[in-house]
Amino acid sequence: MQALVFGATGFIGGHIARAALAHGWKVRGLRRRPDAVGAIADVADQIEWVQGELPFDQPGRAHLGQVMRGCEVVFHAAAAYPRAERNAASWVSRSVRQMRAVLEAADEAGVQRFVYTSTLTTIGRSSDPKRMADERDYYVPGTTRSVYYEAKFAMEMEAWRAVAQGLPAVILTPTAVFGPGDVKPTTGEVLLRVAKGQIPVYFDAVVNAVDVRDVADAHVGAVERGRTGQRYLVGGHNLTLHELLTATARVAGVRPPARKLSAWMVDGLIGLGDALRLPLPDLTKTIRLWQPLSSDKARRELGSSPRPFEITARVTITWFREHGYLR
């Protein structure tokens, strides 16, 4: 099996590449810099590297077709990551154009399985009050002021359009992903700050946390057992924010946050941050959308089996220490 990984030098993509190699597959990786290896330096010599980047315009699609040539499987874990709050419409448009270029190139290359790594922000509130939200539920565009939410939803809709046109794609929506190898700390930034004693407070919230290695295994499962045209929510464990922070503090050997912030105080701080145009993370600004999530479908169909969060936290903190993020 020849697999191509977009995002192989990144967090989730690097683990997908590692899992594919462990599965005995040949792996090709796209990277911008000729020396970039992310967190997979130990297996980098087993990967066929191709230099380039995902285009935001149609002329760049020809190169994508060359990169995909001969690949039966394409893992797309490098979709655009909008960060700027200004020019939201422009960011969404650029993200859609990039996604469309990748999907059209995959179709033209005759890829047999396209696995798209979406995000939990495309999951909306449960349509049935008797169950937790899952892959049947969709974010409603315009319900936040987050460029990230809007762009990610638009990109996933492009994937669905490609499915309707015949592309053999599977869509995975990982929840809050933690684990070793978070080279440019994203969700892992929370664990880092706990370990540094920089998060003394918490508030009422529930987050579904999943290990990046379990996410990578689910991607392999999506190739072997996933159904074309299906969406799978890949999650781990629903934890209160206090439980997540306390478990991390325990393995880091620091005091857990002890002061609880009220809901009105959290809303006030977020509002103040918006008013001052502070660069608040999107997940912080959308706390009201946090919710418990069900990954039963991925466990049942892809064979997902999430490891305990405390194991994830311990390995993550150890990795951060070994790589100089913690002193």
RODO-2510 file (C-alpha; in nm, 4 decimals, decimal comma):
residues 327
     n   res          X          Y          Z
     1     m     0,0000     0,0000     0,0000
     2     q     0,1365     0,3429    -0,0976
     3     a     0,0082     0,6229     0,1237
     4     l     0,0583     0,9977     0,0945
     5     v     0,0404     1,2123     0,4079
     6     f    -0,0257     1,5830     0,3852
     7     g     0,0929     1,7233     0,7174
     8     a     0,3563     1,4588     0,7912
     9     t     0,5803     1,7160     0,9634
    10     g     0,2941     1,8272     1,1859
    11     f     0,1334     1,6908     1,5011
    12     i    -0,1500     1,4646     1,3846
    13     g    -0,0017     1,4074     1,0385
    14     g     0,3303     1,2971     1,1850
    15     h     0,1576     1,0319     1,3928
    16     i    -0,0459     0,9196     1,0915
    17     a     0,2793     0,8720     0,8973
    18     r     0,4283     0,6786     1,1877
    19     a     0,1190     0,4564     1,2206
    20     a     0,1138     0,3879     0,8452
    21     l     0,4801     0,2832     0,8513
    22     a     0,4150     0,0575     1,1506
    23     h     0,1334    -0,0973     0,9489
    24     g     0,3800    -0,1924     0,6771
    25     w     0,2715     0,0705     0,4253
    26     k     0,4995     0,2827     0,2092
    27     v     0,4691     0,6489     0,3023
    28     r     0,5230     0,9632     0,0980
    29     g     0,5201     1,2983     0,2753
    30     l     0,4826     1,6534     0,1487
    31     r     0,6901     1,9200     0,3239
    32     r     0,7702     2,2874     0,2632
    33     r     1,1342     2,2792     0,3790
    34     p     1,3739     2,0110     0,2529
    35     d     1,5065     1,9473     0,6052
    36     a     1,1760     1,9428     0,7958
    37     v     1,0941     1,6220     0,9839
    38     g     0,8698     1,7466     1,2647
    39     a     0,8601     1,4992     1,5518
    40     i     0,9314     1,1890     1,3409
    41     a     1,3074     1,2244     1,2907
    42     d     1,3539     0,8653     1,4052
    43     v     1,1552     0,7328     1,1061
    44     a     1,2159     1,0156     0,8582
    45     d     1,4549     0,8044     0,6510
    46     q     1,1715     0,5570     0,5878
    47     i     0,9580     0,8252     0,4226
    48     e     0,9740     0,9367     0,0600
    49     w     0,9772     1,3143     0,0971
    50     v     0,8479     1,5525    -0,1695
    51     q     0,9043     1,9250    -0,1357
    52     g     0,6112     2,1585    -0,1900
    53     e     0,3011     2,2975    -0,0270
    54     l    -0,0728     2,2901    -0,0703
    55     p    -0,1795     2,5600    -0,3173
    56     f    -0,4499     2,8206    -0,2697
    57     d    -0,5067     2,8430    -0,6440
    58     q    -0,5788     2,6160    -0,9365
    59     p    -0,2398     2,6531    -1,1137
    60     g    -0,0736     2,4739    -0,8233
    61     r    -0,2987     2,1707    -0,8671
    62     a    -0,0765     2,0157    -1,1330
    63     h     0,2006     1,9661    -0,8794
    64     l    -0,0458     1,8009    -0,6404
    65     g    -0,1377     1,5504    -0,9089
    66     q     0,2287     1,4594    -0,9492
    67     v     0,2687     1,4193    -0,5735
    68     m    -0,0352     1,1878    -0,5566
    69     r     0,0641     0,9764    -0,8554
    70     g     0,0821     0,6073    -0,7623
    71     c    -0,0752     0,6575    -0,4183
    72     e    -0,3725     0,4430    -0,3293
    73     v    -0,4402     0,6360    -0,0089
    74     v    -0,4181     1,0061     0,0701
    75     f    -0,4352     1,1354     0,4270
    76     h    -0,5142     1,5060     0,4338
    77     a    -0,4073     1,6318     0,7770
    78     a    -0,2779     1,9700     0,6620
    79     a    -0,5887     2,1733     0,5847
    80     a    -0,5622     2,5504     0,6142
    81     y    -0,5459     2,6839     0,9712
    82     p    -0,7026     3,0316     0,9783
    83     r    -0,5694     3,2459     1,2625
    84     a    -0,6442     3,6085     1,1711
    85     e    -0,9751     3,7498     1,2883
    86     r    -0,9803     4,0167     1,0210
    87     n    -1,0810     3,9486     0,6612
    88     a    -1,2850     3,6461     0,7654
    89     a    -1,4513     3,6134     0,4249
    90     s    -1,1113     3,6138     0,2560
    91     w    -0,9805     3,3411     0,4857
    92     v    -1,2831     3,1214     0,4287
    93     s    -1,2544     3,1693     0,0540
    94     r    -0,8825     3,0856     0,0525
    95     s    -0,9387     2,7775     0,2681
    96     v    -1,2142     2,6522     0,0377
    97     r    -1,0000     2,7063    -0,2725
    98     q    -0,7135     2,5087    -0,1182
    99     m    -0,9445     2,2259    -0,0139
   100     r    -1,1036     2,2144    -0,3572
   101     a    -0,7640     2,1958    -0,5277
   102     v    -0,6607     1,8985    -0,3111
   103     l    -0,9888     1,7137    -0,3643
   104     e    -0,9922     1,7658    -0,7402
   105     a    -0,6313     1,6526    -0,7689
   106     a    -0,7135     1,3379    -0,5695
   107     d    -1,0055     1,2626    -0,7987
   108     e    -0,7947     1,3104    -1,1104
   109     a    -0,5155     1,0923    -0,9649
   110     g    -0,7598     0,8058    -0,9106
   111     v    -0,6970     0,7821    -0,5370
   112     q    -0,8751     0,4786    -0,3935
   113     r    -0,9287     0,6194    -0,0435
   114     f    -0,9104     0,9831     0,0681
   115     v    -0,9108     1,0368     0,4456
   116     y    -0,9754     1,3941     0,5534
   117     t    -0,8847     1,5106     0,9041
   118     s    -1,1487     1,7642     0,9992
   119     t    -1,2026     1,9016     1,3520
   120     l    -1,4405     1,8922     1,6456
   121     t    -1,5438     2,2511     1,5701
   122     t    -1,7596     2,1184     1,2861
   123     i    -1,9667     1,9221     1,5400
   124     g    -2,2786     2,1049     1,6559
   125     r    -2,5252     2,0602     1,9373
   126     s    -2,7066     1,7282     1,9562
   127     s    -3,0251     1,7220     1,7529
   128     d    -3,1683     1,4825     2,0124
   129     p    -3,1648     1,5872     2,3811
   130     k    -3,1567     1,2201     2,4809
   131     r    -2,8059     1,1631     2,3426
   132     m    -2,4643     1,3257     2,3334
   133     a    -2,3577     1,5072     2,0208
   134     d    -2,1770     1,2973     1,7618
   135     e    -2,1006     1,2886     1,3885
   136     r    -2,4688     1,3326     1,3047
   137     d    -2,4592     1,6877     1,4381
   138     y    -2,3209     1,9887     1,2530
   139     y    -2,1994     2,3317     1,3495
   140     v    -2,4312     2,6068     1,2303
   141     p    -2,2353     2,8688     1,0335
   142     g    -2,2546     3,2179     1,1757
   143     t    -2,3200     3,1136     1,5361
   144     t    -1,9723     3,2271     1,6450
   145     r    -1,7379     3,5074     1,5499
   146     s    -1,4603     3,2578     1,4893
   147     v    -1,2869     3,2552     1,1509
   148     y    -1,1486     2,9125     1,2417
   149     y    -1,4961     2,7652     1,2957
   150     e    -1,6311     2,9149     0,9747
   151     a    -1,3371     2,8075     0,7574
   152     k    -1,3179     2,4551     0,8981
   153     f    -1,6896     2,4043     0,8425
   154     a    -1,6612     2,5326     0,4853
   155     m    -1,3695     2,2969     0,4145
   156     e    -1,5595     1,9973     0,5473
   157     m    -1,8529     2,0907     0,3257
   158     e    -1,6135     2,0792     0,0292
   159     a    -1,5215     1,7253     0,1300
   160     w    -1,8907     1,6322     0,1317
   161     r    -1,9343     1,7897    -0,2116
   162     a    -1,6475     1,5741    -0,3412
   163     v    -1,8082     1,2639    -0,1892
   164     a    -2,1329     1,3461    -0,3702
   165     q    -1,9338     1,3677    -0,6931
   166     g    -1,7834     1,0230    -0,6409
   167     l    -1,4582     1,0709    -0,4478
   168     p    -1,4058     0,7690    -0,2140
   169     a    -1,3536     0,9832     0,0943
   170     v    -1,3917     0,9320     0,4673
   171     i    -1,4091     1,2257     0,7092
   172     l    -1,2652     1,2047     1,0609
   173     t    -1,3360     1,4697     1,3241
   174     p    -1,0909     1,4305     1,6140
   175     t    -1,1861     1,5972     1,9417
   176     a    -0,9293     1,7835     2,1591
   177     v    -0,6048     1,6069     2,0654
   178     f    -0,3170     1,5706     2,3120
   179     g     0,0007     1,3664     2,3078
   180     p     0,3724     1,3586     2,2327
   181     g     0,5106     1,5287     1,9241
   182     d     0,3109     1,8526     1,9478
   183     v     0,5995     2,0468     1,7943
   184     k     0,4076     2,3727     1,7625
   185     p     0,1897     2,3298     2,0704
   186     t    -0,1772     2,3657     1,9883
   187     t    -0,4083     2,1926     2,2358
   188     g    -0,0897     2,0788     2,4118
   189     e    -0,0298     2,4410     2,5130
   190     v    -0,2847     2,3871     2,7910
   191     l    -0,0830     2,1003     2,9387
   192     l     0,2369     2,3011     2,9077
   193     r     0,0896     2,5929     3,0985
   194     v    -0,0389     2,3643     3,3725
   195     a     0,3063     2,2086     3,4089
   196     k     0,4558     2,5586     3,4327
   197     g     0,2069     2,6581     3,7014
   198     q     0,0489     2,9203     3,4779
   199     i    -0,3148     2,8054     3,5080
   200     p    -0,4271     2,8663     3,8672
   201     v    -0,8009     2,8720     3,7897
   202     y    -1,0669     2,6615     3,6222
   203     f    -1,4340     2,6901     3,5314
   204     d    -1,7242     2,4596     3,4632
   205     a    -1,6780     2,3001     3,1222
   206     v    -1,6556     1,9559     2,9669
   207     v    -1,4010     1,8627     2,7021
   208     n    -1,3517     1,5364     2,5137
   209     a    -0,9787     1,4591     2,5151
   210     v    -0,8166     1,2021     2,2870
   211     d    -0,4609     1,0750     2,2468
   212     v    -0,2960     1,1644     1,9152
   213     r    -0,1753     0,8049     1,8784
   214     d    -0,5339     0,6824     1,9006
   215     v    -0,6314     0,9397     1,6383
   216     a    -0,3578     0,8095     1,4069
   217     d    -0,4733     0,4508     1,4562
   218     a    -0,8272     0,5586     1,3672
   219     h    -0,6957     0,6985     1,0383
   220     v    -0,5450     0,3616     0,9523
   221     g    -0,8747     0,2025     1,0555
   222     a    -1,0581     0,4428     0,8241
   223     v    -0,8633     0,2985     0,5304
   224     e    -0,9219    -0,0628     0,6226
   225     r    -1,2683    -0,0536     0,7794
   226     g    -1,4174     0,2914     0,7253
   227     r    -1,7121     0,3305     0,4946
   228     t    -1,6882     0,5695     0,2019
   229     g    -1,8951     0,8813     0,2518
   230     q    -1,9060     0,8419     0,6281
   231     r    -1,8094     1,0835     0,9050
   232     y    -1,6465     0,9511     1,2212
   233     l    -1,6034     1,1458     1,5433
   234     v    -1,2740     1,0231     1,6894
   235     g    -1,2778     1,0940     2,0607
   236     g    -1,1441     0,9694     2,3891
   237     h    -1,2867     1,0611     2,7271
   238     n    -1,5302     1,3291     2,8377
   239     l    -1,3652     1,5149     3,1251
   240     t    -1,4524     1,8245     3,3186
   241     l    -1,1910     2,0936     3,2719
   242     h    -1,1022     2,0541     3,6394
   243     e    -1,0421     1,6806     3,5934
   244     l    -0,8197     1,7399     3,2893
   245     l    -0,6138     2,0109     3,4578
   246     t    -0,5818     1,8156     3,7838
   247     a    -0,4668     1,4971     3,6093
   248     t    -0,2054     1,6975     3,4186
   249     a    -0,0849     1,8745     3,7335
   250     r    -0,0525     1,5390     3,9105
   251     v     0,1789     1,3885     3,6491
   252     a     0,3732     1,7149     3,6184
   253     g     0,4281     1,7296     3,9942
   254     v     0,2701     2,0725     4,0431
   255     r    -0,0302     2,2056     4,2297
   256     p    -0,3596     2,1776     4,0428
   257     p    -0,5700     2,4885     3,9889
   258     a    -0,7721     2,5550     4,3014
   259     r    -0,9840     2,8602     4,2225
   260     k    -1,3064     2,8238     4,0293
   261     l    -1,4252     3,1071     3,8061
   262     s    -1,7973     3,1708     3,7725
   263     a    -1,9638     3,1593     3,4337
   264     w    -2,0304     3,5342     3,4326
   265     m    -1,6660     3,6061     3,5124
   266     v    -1,5489     3,3837     3,2232
   267     d    -1,7895     3,5558     2,9850
   268     g    -1,6698     3,8937     3,1082
   269     l    -1,3035     3,8099     3,0545
   270     i    -1,3711     3,6803     2,7040
   271     g    -1,5715     3,9923     2,6239
   272     l    -1,2899     4,2121     2,7533
   273     g    -1,0389     4,0191     2,5444
   274     d    -1,2519     4,0710     2,2346
   275     a    -1,2910     4,4405     2,3089
   276     l    -0,9148     4,4806     2,3471
   277     r    -0,8540     4,2662     2,0364
   278     l    -0,6389     4,0257     2,2335
   279     p    -0,5313     3,7106     2,0407
   280     l    -0,7547     3,4689     2,2302
   281     p    -0,7587     3,1059     2,1072
   282     d    -1,0788     3,0155     1,9245
   283     l    -1,1592     2,7346     2,1667
   284     t    -1,1410     2,9857     2,4523
   285     k    -1,3775     3,2280     2,2835
   286     t    -1,6297     2,9512     2,2145
   287     i    -1,6480     2,7967     2,5602
   288     r    -2,0262     2,7941     2,5403
   289     l    -2,0003     2,5369     2,2596
   290     w    -1,7931     2,2907     2,4638
   291     q    -1,9866     1,9725     2,5292
   292     p    -1,9518     1,5990     2,5944
   293     l    -1,9204     1,3998     2,2747
   294     s    -1,9810     1,0391     2,1724
   295     s    -1,7314     0,8450     1,9607
   296     d    -1,9249     0,5175     1,9703
   297     k    -1,9395     0,4916     1,5913
   298     a    -1,5595     0,5151     1,5537
   299     r    -1,5093     0,2592     1,8290
   300     r    -1,7576     0,0246     1,6678
   301     e    -1,6545     0,0600     1,3026
   302     l    -1,2900     0,1696     1,3099
   303     g    -1,1817    -0,0270     1,6148
   304     s    -1,0892     0,2858     1,8126
   305     s    -0,9924     0,2144     2,1734
   306     p    -0,8871     0,5304     2,3598
   307     r    -0,6218     0,5009     2,6279
   308     p    -0,6711     0,6708     2,9686
   309     f    -0,6082     1,0454     2,9681
   310     e    -0,3602     1,0231     3,2558
   311     i    -0,1343     0,8075     3,0357
   312     t    -0,1627     1,0661     2,7585
   313     a    -0,0827     1,3494     2,9993
   314     r     0,2201     1,1686     3,1416
   315     v     0,3697     1,0883     2,8005
   316     t     0,2996     1,4403     2,6764
   317     i     0,4646     1,6122     2,9729
   318     t     0,7626     1,3772     2,9426
   319     w     0,7968     1,4620     2,5722
   320     f     0,7811     1,8348     2,6426
   321     r     1,0550     1,7987     2,9046
   322     e     1,2796     1,5897     2,6821
   323     h     1,2507     1,8404     2,3985
   324     g     1,3163     2,1574     2,5951
   325     y     0,9648     2,2968     2,6268
   326     l     0,9819     2,2535     3,0046
   327     r     1,2792     2,3309     3,2253
***
